[in-house]
Amino acid sequence: MKYGLLTYDENKRFFNVGDNIQSLAAKQFLPQVDLFINRERLADYDGDPVKLIMNGWFTHNIYNWVPSEKIDPIFVSFHMNNTAAPAMLSEKGIAYLKKHQPIGCRDQFTADTLKAKGIDAYFTGCLTLTLDSYKVDDSERGEDIYIVDPLYNYPRPEKVFYNTKITLKNILNGTAFQLKKKNKHLKKCIGEDVLKTAEFINQEPPSNRYTDEEKFEMAEKLLHKYAKAKLVITSRIHCALPCLALGTPVIFVNGFDSFVDSCRFDGILELFNRIDINSKTGAYTANFPLEGKIDATTMVKNLEKHHDLASALKERVTKKL
């Protein structure tokens, strides 16, 4: 039996290293990686029979679902986004998922969506919760604070000015004039001392510059950095969830207000120390003791609610392999 690992199509301007972090979570369970299989071209696979852990976000290419019969899928941490669900849950799609049930789902929304179609599904949480293999002793933890893609859903130049058509649309609807909103809202909940001294990290580097091997190296370097951090502040679940596994104090900044985003978080947000921001006003609340803003003295202890999920995931994947 051969073993595959998911890779991903790039956006025209950038790609998401969080996808590669999810694949690293799968990789640690495999005896070896024989080949890469692109998530958006699963139906096209025509090689030797291969086992493939089907974790992560599905899918952009709804017309390439369902996967090839030559793929033996292990469904854990599976997320079916609400935008893709109507097409993926065709008669053919439902039959495929029923063939491979039970389906372990990354979020409760996916589990509920599949159950409504008569598919045996359950909530697993995300496979990145098992990345404690990258954990280091606390004696190696430094003083670095990382701020990783905070409020990345807010208007930002690379999205507002993506192409001519989108630029015009964002000018007409006023989005192009909201580029300062992110910094304005961050300053309400994060002190100047942290904003000036923390290292800002972008998990969406420019596209068409890196091989798949280089992307995985990039993802590993990020995990090693997060493992030694004093504190991580982020709006990326594939930064925050690995930090839980790494034992790194993490604060999740939640300013999402669309269902496309929020459906991904159902059952996950409860795992974090969290700041919830009103995306219109910037007003915020915290689910942990916080006097004023996050500053250099702010200390949080992770909620440690993820361990049962991580243990169950490890057991499930190991048994299926």
C-alpha positions as CSV (number, residue, x, y, z in Angstrom):
1,M,0.0,0.0,0.0
2,K,1.2,3.5,-0.9
3,Y,0.6,6.5,1.3
4,G,-0.4,9.9,0.0
5,L,-0.3,13.5,1.5
6,L,-2.6,16.3,0.5
7,T,-1.2,19.3,-1.3
8,Y,-3.1,22.4,-2.5
9,D,-3.8,24.7,-5.4
10,E,-2.5,28.2,-5.0
11,N,-4.5,31.4,-5.2
12,K,-3.3,33.7,-8.0
13,R,-1.6,36.0,-5.5
14,F,-0.9,34.0,-2.3
15,F,-1.3,30.6,-0.7
16,N,-2.2,29.4,2.8
17,V,0.6,27.8,4.8
18,G,-2.1,26.6,7.2
19,D,-3.0,24.0,4.6
20,N,0.5,22.6,4.8
21,I,0.4,22.7,8.6
22,Q,-2.7,20.5,8.3
23,S,-0.8,18.1,6.0
24,L,2.1,18.0,8.5
25,A,-0.4,16.8,11.1
26,A,-1.4,14.0,8.8
27,K,2.2,13.2,7.8
28,Q,3.3,12.3,11.3
29,F,1.0,9.3,11.3
30,L,2.2,7.9,7.9
31,P,4.9,5.2,7.7
32,Q,6.2,7.1,4.6
33,V,5.0,9.6,2.0
34,D,5.0,8.0,-1.4
35,L,3.3,10.8,-3.3
36,F,1.5,14.2,-3.1
37,I,-2.1,14.3,-4.1
38,N,-3.7,17.6,-4.9
39,R,-6.9,18.3,-2.9
40,E,-8.6,19.9,-5.9
41,R,-7.9,17.0,-8.3
42,L,-8.8,13.9,-6.2
43,A,-11.1,12.5,-8.9
44,D,-8.3,12.6,-11.4
45,Y,-6.0,10.3,-9.4
46,D,-5.2,7.2,-11.5
47,G,-2.1,5.7,-9.8
48,D,-1.5,2.8,-7.5
49,P,-4.0,2.3,-4.6
50,V,-3.2,4.8,-1.9
51,K,-4.2,5.6,1.6
52,L,-5.0,9.3,2.1
53,I,-6.0,11.1,5.3
54,M,-8.8,13.4,4.3
55,N,-8.4,16.2,6.8
56,G,-9.0,19.9,6.2
57,W,-11.2,22.2,4.1
58,F,-13.2,20.8,1.2
59,T,-13.3,22.0,-1.5
60,H,-12.8,24.7,-4.1
61,N,-13.2,22.4,-7.1
62,I,-16.7,21.1,-6.5
63,Y,-16.8,19.6,-10.0
64,N,-13.9,17.3,-9.1
65,W,-15.7,15.6,-6.2
66,V,-15.9,12.6,-5.5
67,P,-12.3,11.2,-5.1
68,S,-11.0,8.4,-7.3
69,E,-11.8,4.8,-6.3
70,K,-8.0,4.2,-6.1
71,I,-7.9,6.4,-3.0
72,D,-8.6,4.7,0.3
73,P,-9.7,7.7,2.4
74,I,-9.4,8.2,6.1
75,F,-12.0,10.7,7.1
76,V,-11.0,12.6,10.2
77,S,-11.0,16.4,10.7
78,F,-13.1,16.8,7.5
79,H,-14.6,20.2,6.9
80,M,-17.3,20.7,4.2
81,N,-17.7,24.4,3.7
82,N,-21.3,25.7,3.4
83,T,-20.5,27.1,0.0
84,A,-19.4,23.7,-1.4
85,A,-21.9,21.5,0.5
86,P,-24.8,21.8,-2.0
87,A,-22.7,20.5,-4.8
88,M,-20.7,18.0,-2.8
89,L,-23.9,16.4,-1.4
90,S,-25.2,15.3,-4.7
91,E,-26.7,11.8,-4.9
92,K,-23.2,10.6,-6.0
93,G,-21.5,12.6,-3.2
94,I,-23.8,11.2,-0.5
95,A,-23.3,7.7,-1.7
96,Y,-19.5,8.1,-1.6
97,L,-19.6,9.4,2.0
98,K,-21.9,6.7,3.1
99,K,-19.6,4.1,1.7
100,H,-16.8,5.5,3.9
101,Q,-18.8,6.4,7.0
102,P,-18.5,7.2,9.8
103,I,-17.0,10.6,8.8
104,G,-14.9,12.3,11.4
105,C,-15.6,16.1,11.1
106,R,-13.4,19.0,12.1
107,D,-16.4,21.1,13.2
108,Q,-19.9,20.4,14.4
109,F,-21.4,22.3,11.4
110,T,-20.0,19.6,9.0
111,A,-21.1,16.8,11.2
112,D,-24.7,18.2,11.4
113,T,-24.8,18.8,7.7
114,L,-23.8,15.3,6.9
115,K,-26.2,13.8,9.5
116,A,-29.0,15.7,7.9
117,K,-28.3,13.7,4.7
118,G,-28.4,10.4,6.6
119,I,-24.6,10.1,6.7
120,D,-23.0,8.7,9.9
121,A,-20.8,11.6,11.1
122,Y,-19.3,12.9,14.3
123,F,-17.2,15.8,15.6
124,T,-13.4,15.1,15.9
125,G,-11.9,18.5,16.1
126,C,-8.8,19.3,14.0
127,L,-5.9,17.0,13.4
128,T,-3.5,19.8,14.1
129,L,-4.4,19.3,17.8
130,T,-2.1,16.2,17.6
131,L,1.0,18.3,16.6
132,D,2.5,17.8,20.1
133,S,5.3,16.0,18.3
134,Y,6.8,19.4,17.7
135,K,6.5,20.4,21.4
136,V,9.7,21.4,23.2
137,D,10.6,21.6,26.9
138,D,9.4,24.8,28.5
139,S,13.1,25.6,29.3
140,E,13.5,26.3,25.6
141,R,10.6,28.9,25.6
142,G,11.8,32.4,24.9
143,E,10.3,35.9,25.3
144,D,9.0,36.2,21.7
145,I,5.4,37.3,21.1
146,Y,4.0,36.5,17.7
147,I,1.0,38.2,16.1
148,V,-0.2,36.0,13.3
149,D,-2.6,37.3,10.7
150,P,-4.8,39.2,13.1
151,L,-8.3,40.0,11.8
152,Y,-7.2,38.8,8.3
153,N,-10.9,38.8,7.2
154,Y,-10.9,42.6,7.4
155,P,-10.3,44.6,4.2
156,R,-6.6,44.3,3.2
157,P,-4.8,45.5,0.1
158,E,-4.1,42.0,-1.4
159,K,-7.8,41.2,-1.3
160,V,-9.3,44.6,-2.0
161,F,-7.1,45.1,-5.1
162,Y,-7.0,41.5,-6.2
163,N,-7.8,42.3,-9.8
164,T,-9.5,45.1,-11.8
165,K,-13.0,43.7,-11.4
166,I,-12.7,43.2,-7.7
167,T,-11.0,46.6,-7.2
168,L,-13.8,48.4,-8.9
169,K,-16.4,46.5,-6.9
170,N,-14.6,47.3,-3.6
171,I,-14.4,51.0,-4.5
172,L,-18.1,51.1,-5.3
173,N,-19.2,49.3,-2.2
174,G,-16.8,51.3,0.0
175,T,-14.6,48.4,1.2
176,A,-11.6,50.0,-0.4
177,F,-11.9,52.9,2.1
178,Q,-11.8,50.6,5.2
179,L,-8.2,49.5,5.0
180,K,-7.4,51.3,8.3
181,K,-10.1,49.4,10.2
182,K,-7.9,46.4,11.1
183,N,-5.2,48.5,12.8
184,K,-7.8,50.7,14.5
185,H,-9.6,47.7,16.0
186,L,-6.4,45.9,17.0
187,K,-5.2,49.0,18.9
188,K,-8.4,48.8,21.0
189,C,-7.5,45.4,22.4
190,I,-3.7,45.2,22.1
191,G,-1.3,47.6,23.8
192,E,1.2,49.7,21.9
193,D,4.1,47.9,23.7
194,V,3.1,44.6,22.2
195,L,2.2,46.0,18.8
196,K,5.6,47.6,18.5
197,T,7.7,44.7,19.9
198,A,5.9,41.6,18.7
199,E,6.9,39.9,15.4
200,F,4.1,39.9,12.9
201,I,3.8,36.7,10.8
202,N,1.9,36.3,7.6
203,Q,0.6,32.7,6.9
204,E,-0.3,33.7,3.3
205,P,3.0,34.2,1.4
206,P,3.1,35.1,-2.3
207,S,2.1,32.3,-4.7
208,N,4.0,30.8,-7.6
209,R,7.4,31.0,-5.8
210,Y,7.7,27.8,-3.8
211,T,7.7,24.1,-4.5
212,D,5.6,21.8,-2.3
213,E,8.7,20.7,-0.5
214,E,9.5,24.3,0.3
215,K,6.0,25.0,1.5
216,F,6.3,22.1,4.0
217,E,9.6,23.4,5.2
218,M,8.0,26.8,5.7
219,A,5.2,25.2,7.7
220,E,7.7,23.3,9.9
221,K,9.7,26.4,10.6
222,L,6.5,28.2,11.8
223,L,5.7,25.3,14.1
224,H,9.2,25.4,15.6
225,K,8.8,29.1,16.2
226,Y,5.4,28.8,17.8
227,A,6.7,26.0,20.0
228,K,9.2,28.4,21.6
229,A,7.0,31.5,21.9
230,K,6.0,33.2,25.1
231,L,2.6,34.1,23.6
232,V,0.9,33.9,20.2
233,I,-2.0,36.2,19.2
234,T,-3.8,35.1,16.0
235,S,-7.0,34.9,14.0
236,R,-5.8,31.7,12.2
237,I,-7.2,28.5,13.5
238,H,-4.2,26.7,12.0
239,C,-1.9,28.7,14.1
240,A,-4.1,28.7,17.3
241,L,-4.9,24.9,17.2
242,P,-1.2,23.9,16.8
243,C,-0.3,26.2,19.7
244,L,-2.7,24.3,21.9
245,A,-0.8,21.1,21.0
246,L,2.5,22.8,21.5
247,G,1.6,24.0,24.9
248,T,2.2,27.6,23.8
249,P,-0.1,30.3,25.3
250,V,-2.4,31.5,22.6
251,I,-5.2,34.1,22.3
252,F,-7.6,33.8,19.4
253,V,-8.8,37.1,18.0
254,N,-12.3,36.5,16.6
255,G,-13.7,39.2,14.4
256,F,-15.5,37.0,11.9
257,D,-19.0,37.9,11.1
258,S,-19.9,35.8,8.0
259,F,-21.3,32.3,8.1
260,V,-18.7,31.1,5.5
261,D,-16.2,31.8,8.3
262,S,-18.2,31.0,11.4
263,C,-19.3,27.6,10.2
264,R,-15.7,26.5,10.3
265,F,-15.5,27.3,14.0
266,D,-18.5,25.4,15.3
267,G,-17.1,23.4,18.3
268,I,-13.6,24.8,17.9
269,L,-13.8,28.3,19.4
270,E,-14.6,26.9,22.8
271,L,-11.0,25.5,23.0
272,F,-9.4,28.9,23.1
273,N,-8.7,31.9,25.3
274,R,-10.5,34.3,23.0
275,I,-11.2,38.0,22.3
276,D,-14.4,38.5,20.4
277,I,-14.5,41.8,18.4
278,N,-17.5,43.5,17.0
279,S,-16.4,44.0,13.4
280,K,-18.4,47.1,13.0
281,T,-17.5,49.0,16.2
282,G,-14.3,47.4,17.4
283,A,-15.8,46.8,20.8
284,Y,-14.5,43.6,22.3
285,T,-15.0,41.1,25.1
286,A,-12.7,38.4,26.5
287,N,-13.5,35.0,27.8
288,F,-10.5,35.1,30.1
289,P,-9.5,37.7,32.8
290,L,-8.2,40.7,31.0
291,E,-7.8,44.2,32.5
292,G,-7.8,46.6,29.6
293,K,-5.6,45.6,26.7
294,I,-3.2,42.7,26.0
295,D,0.2,44.0,27.1
296,A,3.7,42.6,27.7
297,T,2.7,41.4,31.1
298,T,-0.5,39.6,29.9
299,M,-0.2,35.9,30.8
300,V,-2.8,33.3,29.8
301,K,-3.0,29.6,30.5
302,N,-4.5,27.5,27.7
303,L,-7.9,26.0,28.6
304,E,-6.5,22.4,28.0
305,K,-9.9,21.3,26.6
306,H,-8.3,19.8,23.6
307,H,-6.6,16.7,25.0
308,D,-9.5,14.3,24.8
309,L,-10.0,15.3,21.1
310,A,-6.3,14.9,20.3
311,S,-6.1,11.5,22.0
312,A,-9.2,10.2,20.1
313,L,-7.8,11.5,16.8
314,K,-4.5,9.7,17.3
315,E,-6.3,6.5,18.1
316,R,-8.7,6.7,15.2
317,V,-6.0,7.5,12.6
318,T,-3.6,4.9,13.9
319,K,-6.3,2.2,13.8
320,K,-7.3,3.1,10.2
321,L,-3.7,3.0,8.9
